[in-house]
Structure formats: C-alpha cells, structure tokens
Amino acid sequence: MANKGQENLIPFSERSVEEARKLGRKGGIRSGEVRREKATMKATLEMLLDEKYKNGKTYRELATLGLLKGAINGNAQNYRTILEVLGELKEQENKGGENKITIINSLPKDDEE
C-alpha cells in the first residue's frame, strides 16, 4: 500500500547519466518558473495591501484589525497568527510527532495594564 502509484517509477540510480541530466535540467527550469510566479504574486499582493481603502486606511491595516478582532472574539488561529508575527510563539515537536506550542511572552492580565 505504501508504494501505491509508484510501481512505474524508475530511480535515478538506474537511469543513464544523460537521462538523469536531462530530467534534472527540466526540473530546474520548472523550479525557476514557479519561483518567478511566486515572486510576482508576492509583489502584487504587497502593492495591493499598501493601497488605500475608502476610509483612508490601507488594506494591510484593515486586515490586521480584522485579525485582531477575530482573536478578541475567541478565534484561536487568529491569536496564534498574531503571536507568530510578533515572534512570541515557538513550536516544538514532542516524541509523538505532534507540535507543542510554547508562548514565550504572555500578554499582560487586565489588572497589569
């Protein structure tokens, strides 16, 4: 079951040098194409996030406010994202292969403000 769909694959160790080189070149070309596509998407998203909305705030500011509002309303994923951005979240993998989350700096309690 583990090798389902892999019965027709030929390892590189069993291919000729020319064939392995040809396939490696093909993979490298495709990798470059994908890298350029991702760079274009990132640049476009950066440009759009810095555009102003009707109220004068940027889309980046609005998205951050939405993230914060979601965390305040109890969305744990939003809170986790905020902690990741702030660098206050460290993931550790325990013996079972599960990720354990450690909060490095906790937020102040209501009476500490």
Secondary structure, DSSP 8 states (H G I E B T S, - for coil): -TTTT-TT---GGGS-HHHHHHHHHHHHHHHHHHHHHHHHHHHHHHHHHTSB-TTS-BHHHHHHHHHHHHHHTT-HHHHHHHHHHHT-EEEEE-TTS-EEEEESS----GGG-
